């Protein structure tokens, strides 16, 4: 049975506290479960005037001041209840004096708040399990790096603690891109606490987030796709893995979205084109994937029931496929998706259309992470616009390779050039006469 709590407040201006000019500080009395404490407020008034002003039916400065203090006190009390802080008169007084619950708000409560939010997002299908687990890993790494525990006040965390986390992760051999992801999760936790008024300052406001060097985008050319498609495999296992990977290259689906495909997800438009319209497992963003002709052939071969393996096995078997085909690019589940996007980009499909096809929230994501061109495409595009510094076919050969003309041919060429010069002179003179000069 829950224990009933009593709570009351009252404002005082006691004559015994008056100074030589007759002014006394306004005080707030807080009583919780019979425990009383007094809080001196930043306002003075003559005690005899204070009671009159407070009891007046008209608005005045004292009434407004006291009402504002009461509202603020109730807000602090609500924050204490939400954060699980013991509701006592002294605790409420301490939180009120410090402008909020920061002195009592612990790192344990800070991480509980963000993880509780992410738990709700996961339950609603707005967050996948892998991302959820990364928040737990970030929390554990933060405690390990800083030496803090769940009872440490969250407001004690400083900028140098974030640098400790950075150094700790580097000592573990983490790449900078991975370290950035750890910091992103920690920043989300501290930002949530700051925005809710649980901490007075956010240590991440002064911390520079370094994403590290951008990885080179790996994708397969048409030639490399041909090598994969034509390769004969001795085992049925690797052949199926190859086919599933090629389907990714021809549909642009991520492994997570492909794993959840059901037969009913394949739709056909009036032109007989197969497409998939769903929401992404990772972000919940709608996508509309057009399956290319080769992808449709693979679907028909497997009667629209692709032999999907677990992500771990799939990546492991792709390494074998890569070695057997002699490819120098590391094949992963994501390379197929990138191949599809880069193929469409090279075919000059508008970037807005590509973003919708693969389920990117903005076109910038598509351009930043996927849209790449191979060297031959770049050469071709520049050549079409006559800006490439290529050698012309009509370039004169070197002197040592030039054939020596006969004296007769040289004389004929000389007369021809003289005639051309004469004709050019006549043309100029005629132009001057016509213009009246």
Phi, psi and omega in degrees: 000131183291141179280128181284130181255141175252141184213128178211154178224155177203145181258140181231156169215090191275134181296331181293344181259004185291149177269189184296334180271358177092008179261138179235150180290145174282132182240151178245122177266127179243124179236120177231118180052042177085349179271125183246144173213155181247141179235120179280129183259158183279056180208137178238152179201159175288127184308320182292331180277329186301313182295321179297314182294321182290327181273352183295145178279346179267150177291142176208172186300320182293316179298318179295317180300312182294321179295320177298321179294322181293318179298317181295321180296318179296323178296316179297321180297318178297318179297321179297317179295318180295322182276356179077024179277138181303128183273096175231161180299318182291319178296318179296318178299315182295317179294320181296317180296327183270007177081004181164193186268010186310316182298337184253346184282115188263167176296328177299318179289323179299312180289328177298319182296313183290320181290327176297319177298315182291330176296319178294317179299319179295319180295330180275358180083012181268357182215133180274167185296321181299315180294320178300316181296330180293332175293321178293320178295321179295319178299312182296320179294323180296314178298316183295321184285321186266340183081003177281167175227186185296338183269356179289130176302132183297331181289350179283343183290130182238175182302321182296334178292326178291324176292327176297318178298318179301311182293322179299315181292324177295321180294339178274000178084016180285141176285157184298325178296324177288320178300320179300322179293322175298313180298323181299321180290319178294319179298320179299321180293313181289325179294320178299315180296319180293315181294334178271000179079016182280332177232150186283330181217154180258115182300337181282352180294338180248006183261128180274121180276118181256117181278348182082179181290140180288131180288147175290135180286124179258125177209165186257140176280170178301322179296316181292324176296323178296320178299316179297313186294325185271350184289134175266128180253142183284339181244144179294330180300311182288328178297318179294320178298317178301316182294319179296319179296318178297325178297321176300318180296333183257003179229337180078011181283142171285166180299317182299318180287324179292324181298329184268003182296139172238161184305323183289348180285341180277121181242161181228131179271184185294342178269002180081013179276135179273131178220162181233122179238112182210190173246140184295140178296322186285317188241345183081002181282138180291142173224158178224094185272125173269120180280124180288168187305316181294327177293322178296321179298319179294319179299316180295324180298324182258014178054041177061025176235084184292140180280079184279130176259175173294155182302318182296311180294320181302311180295322180295317180289330177297328177297320178294317178300317179300314181294316182296323181278352179070030179275140180266008177254137180285119180274127174226172181299332185275341180296324179298316179297317179294323179299317180299312182296315181294326178296313180297322181296319179291333178277009177063031171291130182308139185298329178295323179292317180299318181300320178291321181300315185265356176080039174270140181290329179224157177293332181298325177298316180298314182293320187290319190254341188235313190294101179232156177235142175280169186299319183296324178294319179297313180302317184295316182295319179291324180294321180297331183261009175057037177243001179281146181271045185279159179284131179283147180294332183278003182303135182294142179290162177298156183303324185288339180263352185283137178284143180274121180283157178286160179302323180294318180294322179296320180293320179295320178295323180296315180294323180296316179296322179295318180297319179297321179294320180296317179297321179296321179295317178300320180297317180296317181296318179299321178296318180295320181295317181298322182281356177084013181274000000 
